[in-house]
């Protein structure tokens, strides 16, 4: 459980970094994100999940 909490904490740090470091550049990027159709976002999210799963698998080996 401690390892899981560390991983979630690291993900939160990485996710929050662009908003903290570049808030003025994140707003237009988020507006562009709203224009992407839902099926494309789903495919992109699925691809990222598969890539993350692969990295976890490689890291555990």
N, C-alpha and C positions, 0 to 999 in steps of 0.2 A: 504494500500500500504506500509506503514511503517513496518507493521508486516511481510509482504512478503519479503521486503528487508532485514530485520533482519534474517529471516530464510535462505535466499540465502547466506547471509554473513556467517552464522554459518556453512552451508554446505561447503562453500569454505574453511573455516578454517579447518574443519575436513578432507576434501579431501587433503589439502596441507600439513598437519602435517607430514605424513609419508615421503614425499619427502624432507621436511626440516630436520627432525630429523634423518632419516636413508637413505640418498641418495645412499650409497654404497650397501645397501641391497635391494633397490627398483629396481635397474637395472636388476639383475638376475630374480627377480620376474616378471618384465614386459616382459622379454624374454620368460619365461615360459607361460605367458598369451598369447603371440602371437602363441603358439603351440596349444592352445585349439580351437577346431572346432567352427565355427560360430554358428551352432544351439545350442551348449552347452552354449555359451556366451549369446545368446538370452534368453534361459531358465533361466539362472542365473540372468540376468538383469530384466526379468519379475518378478521373485520371489522376488527380492529386491524391485521392485516397489510396489508389493502387500504388502510386509511386511511394507514398509514405509507408504503406505496408511493406513494400519491397525493401525500403531502407531499414525498417525495423528488423525485418528478417535477416538482412545482411549484417546489421549491427549485432544481432544476437548470436551469429554463427562464430 
